[in-house]
Amino acid sequence: MILYHGANMDFETIELVKCQPTKDFGKGFYVTPIQRQAYLRAVDKCEKEGNGIPTVIFYEFNEEKLNELFD
């Protein structure tokens, strides 16, 4: 499964310490399976922060690996 993250810049490493604690579901790194939703989030972030370039980063998520955590 491909998941997308919308940001105002590209990055290689996810740094959870930079995540805001006041998001909809609390502090965390948010992704979506909907590319357009990630893009709109990136545009919104650029507008709110007044800087950056709308950037969509994609991640390949292995659902089988997730299931192994619960075995």
Rosetta silent file (secondary structure, phi, psi, omega in degrees, C-alpha in Angstrom):
SEQUENCE: MILYHGANMDFETIELVKCQPTKDFGKGFYVTPIQRQAYLRAVDKCEKEGNGIPTVIFYEFNEEKLNELFD
SCORE:     score description
SCORE:     0.000 S_00000001
   1 L     0.000  137.964  176.095    0.000    0.000    0.000 S_00000001
   2 E   -98.515  130.870  177.369    1.257    3.499   -0.829 S_00000001
   3 E  -120.591  148.378 -174.273    0.698    6.208    1.796 S_00000001
   4 E  -121.734  147.737  176.462    1.270    9.933    1.310 S_00000001
   5 E  -128.939  129.700  178.032    2.351   12.774    3.595 S_00000001
   6 E   -96.110  130.648 -177.592    1.843   16.446    2.746 S_00000001
   7 E  -142.893  175.075  176.846    4.558   18.872    3.842 S_00000001
   8 L  -101.889    8.823  176.375    6.054   22.255    2.997 S_00000001
   9 L  -164.040  160.842  176.622    9.484   20.725    2.239 S_00000001
  10 L   -84.570  150.981  175.295   11.077   17.420    1.347 S_00000001
  11 L  -156.519  158.719 -178.502   12.823   15.336    4.017 S_00000001
  12 L  -103.836  -28.650 -175.451   14.261   11.854    4.379 S_00000001
  13 L  -115.407  131.079  175.902   13.877   11.163    8.099 S_00000001
  14 L   -79.560  122.272  179.620   10.663   11.332   10.110 S_00000001
  15 L  -113.450   98.442 -176.359   11.366   13.271   13.318 S_00000001
  16 H   -62.917  -22.733  178.123    8.507   12.712   15.749 S_00000001
  17 H   -66.036  -20.141  178.313    9.853   15.405   18.089 S_00000001
  18 H   -86.773   -7.033 -178.231    8.790   17.949   15.435 S_00000001
  19 L   -72.082  139.658 -179.155    5.176   16.711   15.429 S_00000001
  20 L   -80.207  136.203 -178.172    2.612   19.078   16.892 S_00000001
  21 L   -77.756   -8.011 -173.538    0.685   17.808   19.953 S_00000001
  22 L  -103.130   20.764  179.764   -2.536   19.621   18.992 S_00000001
  23 L   -73.927  171.617 -175.790   -3.439   17.683   15.829 S_00000001
  24 L   -52.984  -42.091 -177.199   -6.807   15.946   15.337 S_00000001
  25 L  -114.673   24.058  179.356   -5.621   12.631   16.779 S_00000001
  26 L    89.570 -173.490 -178.408   -2.786   13.957   18.927 S_00000001
  27 L   -66.218  131.641  179.046    0.939   14.060   18.308 S_00000001
  28 L   172.532  177.080  178.901    2.000   11.843   15.433 S_00000001
  29 L  -105.579  113.146 -171.806    3.072   11.573   11.816 S_00000001
  30 L   -92.507  133.597  176.154   -0.003   11.714    9.609 S_00000001
  31 L  -134.444  163.423  179.662   -0.324    9.870    6.283 S_00000001
  32 E  -144.301  150.342  174.152   -3.196    9.133    3.914 S_00000001
  33 L   -80.621   -0.613 -176.179   -3.801    6.697    1.070 S_00000001
  34 L  -105.784  108.947 -175.986   -5.251    9.642   -0.911 S_00000001
  35 H   -60.091  -42.376 -179.656   -2.568   11.553   -2.824 S_00000001
  36 H   -62.197  -38.721  178.750   -4.775   14.614   -3.422 S_00000001
  37 H   -62.038  -41.963  177.848   -5.552   14.886    0.291 S_00000001
  38 H   -63.995  -41.057  179.176   -1.812   14.948    1.064 S_00000001
  39 H   -62.655  -45.014  179.778   -1.275   17.607   -1.608 S_00000001
  40 H   -63.580  -36.047  176.378   -4.039   19.813   -0.200 S_00000001
  41 H   -65.072  -39.946  178.724   -2.522   19.426    3.270 S_00000001
  42 H   -63.611  -43.576  177.824    0.855   20.482    1.854 S_00000001
  43 H   -61.617  -45.244  179.744   -0.675   23.595    0.264 S_00000001
  44 H   -60.861  -43.308  179.741   -2.450   24.429    3.537 S_00000001
  45 H   -62.494  -42.469  177.889    0.765   24.027    5.529 S_00000001
  46 H   -61.573  -42.992 -179.753    2.632   26.375    3.171 S_00000001
  47 H   -66.113  -43.425 -178.632   -0.115   28.979    3.460 S_00000001
  48 H   -67.434  -39.417 -177.577   -0.305   28.754    7.265 S_00000001
  49 H   -88.899  -14.031  178.082    3.463   28.890    7.774 S_00000001
  50 L    71.554   22.231  178.786    4.062   31.384    4.976 S_00000001
  51 L  -158.888  170.793  175.627    6.956   29.442    3.476 S_00000001
  52 L    91.099 -178.840  178.682    8.040   26.330    1.637 S_00000001
  53 L  -126.302  129.283  178.508    6.880   24.471   -1.443 S_00000001
  54 L   -53.892  122.412 -174.824    3.909   22.047   -1.354 S_00000001
  55 E  -132.381  131.127  175.646    5.535   18.618   -1.256 S_00000001
  56 E  -111.518  121.808  179.248    3.979   15.161   -1.228 S_00000001
  57 E  -106.207  136.146 -179.966    6.197   12.388    0.116 S_00000001
  58 E  -114.193  150.594 -179.353    5.166    8.780   -0.436 S_00000001
  59 E  -131.233  137.701  173.545    5.872    5.687    1.636 S_00000001
  60 E   -91.104  117.193 -176.233    5.405    2.052    0.753 S_00000001
  61 L  -104.018  125.745 -179.280    3.627    0.468    3.698 S_00000001
  62 L   -97.200  102.820 -178.173    3.827   -3.298    4.143 S_00000001
  63 H   -63.241  -30.261  179.088    0.605   -4.435    5.797 S_00000001
  64 H   -64.093  -38.633  177.492    2.017   -7.931    6.363 S_00000001
  65 H   -64.445  -37.522  177.578    4.759   -6.462    8.574 S_00000001
  66 H   -62.630  -44.498  179.872    2.133   -4.642   10.606 S_00000001
  67 H   -61.423  -31.925  178.704    0.240   -7.881   11.176 S_00000001
  68 H   -63.222  -27.789  178.918    3.449   -9.497   12.448 S_00000001
  69 H   -65.438  -24.597 -175.138    3.469   -7.013   15.334 S_00000001
  70 L  -105.009    4.461  177.781    0.227   -8.488   16.628 S_00000001
  71 L   -77.637    0.000    0.000    1.071  -12.164   16.239 S_00000001
